[in-house]
């Protein structure tokens, strides 16, 4: 098994992008941040906050990418088109 930081981040990205597990991962991340049990204890002055900072950074980065992708794909404009017999038809156009 590969337990490198890149492999763990790749797993985190793939799981948080799955809508079925997204809220569980977000809740687990918040619980880890609030929990006194850490990979690196917070009582160590600078080193203790590094794991929390990395996890918060990963969560914020992934959530911002998800929100940006949702906002970008949700862009649609309501357009009215005229048919040959003069009736109007509403069309939802999505930018590609």
N, C-alpha and C positions, 0 to 999 in steps of 0.2 A: 504494500500500500504506500502511496505517495502522500506524505503529510506536510508538504511544503506550503508556504503561505499562498503561493499562486493557486495550488490545488484547492485549498480551503476557500479562498475567495471565489474561485470558479464554481465551487459547489454552492456557496452562499448566493451568488448571482443567479444560478439556474433555479434554485429553490424559491427565491423571492420573486422571480418572474412567473412562477407557476401560480395562477390565481387560487388554486385549491389550498396551497400551503402558505400563501403570502402573509395572512394575518397571524398565523402561528409563529412564523419566523420573526415578524415585527414584535409580537408580544414576548417571545423568547429573548430577543435582543434587549428590549427594555427591561425585562426581568433580570438579565445578566448585568446590565448597567446599574440597576438598583440593588442587586444582591451584594452582600459583604464578601461572598466567596468569588474570587477572581483568579484568573490565570497568573497574574502578577498582583499581589496585594496592594491596595491603595495606600497603606501606611508607609510604603517606601516612597520618599518624596517625589521624584520625577518619573522613575521607572514604573511606579504603580499606576500612573495615569496613561501610560502609553497604550496599553491594551484597550482601555476604554475609548481613547481617542481614535484608535484604528477602527474599532467597531462602530462608533458613531459616524466616522467618515464613510465607511462602507454602506451603512444604512442610509445616510443622507444622499450619497451618490446614486445608489440604486433607486431610491424613491424619486429623486429628481429626474432621473432618466425615464422612469415609468410615467411620471406626470407629464413630462415634456412630450413623450411619444403619444400619450393619450390626447393631449391638447392639440398636437399636430395632426393626428389622424381624425380628430373630431371636427376639424375645420370643414364646414360645408356652407354653401351659400344657397339661399332660396332664390330660384330664378323662375320667371314666368315665360313660357314659350307659347307662341301662337300657332295653331294648326291651320291647315288650308281652308277650313270652313269657318274660321274666325273665333273658335272657342279657345280659351286660355287653359294651359296645363301647367301646374306647378311641378317643378323639377328640383330635386335635391342634388346639387352638383358638388362633387368632392374633388379637391385639388390633388393632383397626382404628382 
